[in-house]
Amino acid sequence: MNYVDGFVLAVPEKNLAAYRRMAQKAGKIWMEHGALQYIECVGDDVPMGKLTSFPQSVKLKADETVIFSWIVYKSRTQRDRINKKVMADPRLADMMDPKKMPFDGKRMIFGGFRVLVEL
C-alpha cells in the first residue's frame, strides 16, 4: 500500500497567490524525485469546531485560510528516500527560508501515514 505525508497549515488570504507559486514549485520538485501525487487544497467549507477542528488546530486568525495537503509515495521506504533527495535539492532551500515563506511554519501540522483503506 502507498504511504502519505499530510499537512495542515494556515495561510494569510493576502498570501494565497504566493503560497500557490511556492506549492507549484515544491510539488514539481517532489514529483521529479519520485512522489506519486502532490495535492494542495484551500479551505472552502472548514467550520470552527466545539472541541477540535482544522481552524483550531492551526490557531487560524480572521484573515487566514486553512490549507490541507498531502504527498503520496509508493511506500515509507520510498518516502524516506525521496524526502532525503528533496531536502538536499537546492531549489527547495530558498523556499524553506522562514523569512520568505508566505505562512507561519510554526503552526503547520504534519506527519507520515500508512494507508489503511484505499478504494
Secondary structure by P-SEA (a helix, b strand, c coil): cbbbbbbbbcccccaaaaaaaaaaaaaaaaaaacccbbbbbcccbbbbbccccccccccccccbbbbbbccccccaaaaaaaaaaaaaccccccccccccccccccccccccccccccc
